[in-house]
């Protein structure tokens, strides 16, 4: 269509449906111009899942409350396609399986040789080369750190883009007889110290401005509540992590065996004056080197 003005002829262009540009953050693929489409991504501080997901290659043969739905939520919020997730307590491989399912990659560190070998059977030979690397090592050590660096280099990454820490909850469950196992620490204070070593390795291997997730619960010991979660939180902050959120996760229906003993635990609670745990924590942290250096300068001036 052509329309004329007093000075020139203007060619009219039919109205077109303009697709808005994709707007994302530096750490995920969520399109903020279509944020209402992501109602399945949790942004509140109470997470409830009625059962442990068993589809998509997952199973429930191993102790632990790190269910696949937690990995899904963390990956949506804090990773992009092809990012590398570093899990320093790999266990039954939940983080690796979900990385494959969601187009991410994963490096998992597992202390026990036999478990690392068993978990590797959940992945194809090709996946174990390109997408999931399982390292058998003690996550507190410099040797583990060097092995992770080597795997990152193979994956053409300098650092990981998401750190996952799901340690034993002190000595509630003994995962092995090995002295290096955090579930065999001589005391809870030693457990905190060893956990901090793992978290420090994770901090050093995490890309700046990226996120870490700590999944942990509390325990009762010697007749009193021991706040494992909040002390580990303080150890993370001591290293230099910025604490971004504390999420309470309802773990009913997600545990392997304790649900069957609910009446016994209720009796023990009534007898002992305590309350039964039905929750654990998912604590979110961010690495911010610039902020850390600024705080260090201020602390140095103050001293």
Secondary structure as the mmCIF struct_conf table of DSSP 4:
data_model
#
loop_
_struct_conf.conf_type_id
_struct_conf.id
_struct_conf.beg_label_comp_id
_struct_conf.beg_label_asym_id
_struct_conf.beg_label_seq_id
_struct_conf.end_label_comp_id
_struct_conf.end_label_asym_id
_struct_conf.end_label_seq_id
STRN STRN1 UNK A 2 UNK A 4
BEND BEND1 UNK A 6 UNK A 7
STRN STRN2 UNK A 9 UNK A 11
HELX_LH_PP_P HELX_LH_PP_P1 UNK A 18 UNK A 22
BEND BEND2 UNK A 26 UNK A 27
HELX_RH_3T_P HELX_RH_3T_P1 UNK A 32 UNK A 38
TURN_TY1_P TURN_TY1_P1 UNK A 39 UNK A 40
BEND BEND3 UNK A 41 UNK A 41
BEND BEND4 UNK A 44 UNK A 45
STRN STRN3 UNK A 46 UNK A 48
BEND BEND5 UNK A 50 UNK A 51
TURN_TY1_P TURN_TY1_P2 UNK A 56 UNK A 57
BEND BEND6 UNK A 62 UNK A 62
HELX_RH_AL_P HELX_RH_AL_P1 UNK A 68 UNK A 78
TURN_TY1_P TURN_TY1_P3 UNK A 81 UNK A 82
STRN STRN4 UNK A 84 UNK A 87
BEND BEND7 UNK A 88 UNK A 89
TURN_TY1_P TURN_TY1_P4 UNK A 91 UNK A 92
HELX_RH_AL_P HELX_RH_AL_P2 UNK A 94 UNK A 101
TURN_TY1_P TURN_TY1_P5 UNK A 102 UNK A 103
STRN STRN5 UNK A 105 UNK A 110
BEND BEND8 UNK A 111 UNK A 111
HELX_RH_AL_P HELX_RH_AL_P3 UNK A 113 UNK A 120
TURN_TY1_P TURN_TY1_P6 UNK A 121 UNK A 122
BEND BEND9 UNK A 123 UNK A 123
HELX_RH_AL_P HELX_RH_AL_P4 UNK A 125 UNK A 130
TURN_TY1_P TURN_TY1_P7 UNK A 131 UNK A 131
STRN STRN6 UNK A 132 UNK A 136
BEND BEND10 UNK A 137 UNK A 137
TURN_TY1_P TURN_TY1_P8 UNK A 139 UNK A 140
BEND BEND11 UNK A 141 UNK A 141
HELX_RH_AL_P HELX_RH_AL_P5 UNK A 142 UNK A 154
TURN_TY1_P TURN_TY1_P9 UNK A 155 UNK A 156
BEND BEND12 UNK A 158 UNK A 159
STRN STRN7 UNK A 160 UNK A 165
TURN_TY1_P TURN_TY1_P10 UNK A 170 UNK A 171
BEND BEND13 UNK A 172 UNK A 173
BEND BEND14 UNK A 177 UNK A 177
TURN_TY1_P TURN_TY1_P11 UNK A 179 UNK A 180
BEND BEND15 UNK A 181 UNK A 181
HELX_RH_3T_P HELX_RH_3T_P2 UNK A 182 UNK A 184
BEND BEND16 UNK A 186 UNK A 187
HELX_RH_AL_P HELX_RH_AL_P6 UNK A 188 UNK A 204
TURN_TY1_P TURN_TY1_P12 UNK A 205 UNK A 205
STRN STRN8 UNK A 206 UNK A 216
STRN STRN9 UNK A 219 UNK A 221
TURN_TY1_P TURN_TY1_P13 UNK A 222 UNK A 223
STRN STRN10 UNK A 224 UNK A 226
HELX_RH_AL_P HELX_RH_AL_P7 UNK A 228 UNK A 239
TURN_TY1_P TURN_TY1_P14 UNK A 240 UNK A 240
HELX_LH_PP_P HELX_LH_PP_P2 UNK A 241 UNK A 241
STRN STRN11 UNK A 242 UNK A 250
TURN_TY1_P TURN_TY1_P15 UNK A 252 UNK A 254
BEND BEND17 UNK A 255 UNK A 257
HELX_RH_3T_P HELX_RH_3T_P3 UNK A 258 UNK A 261
HELX_RH_AL_P HELX_RH_AL_P8 UNK A 262 UNK A 272
TURN_TY1_P TURN_TY1_P16 UNK A 273 UNK A 273
STRN STRN12 UNK A 279 UNK A 286
HELX_RH_AL_P HELX_RH_AL_P9 UNK A 289 UNK A 302
#
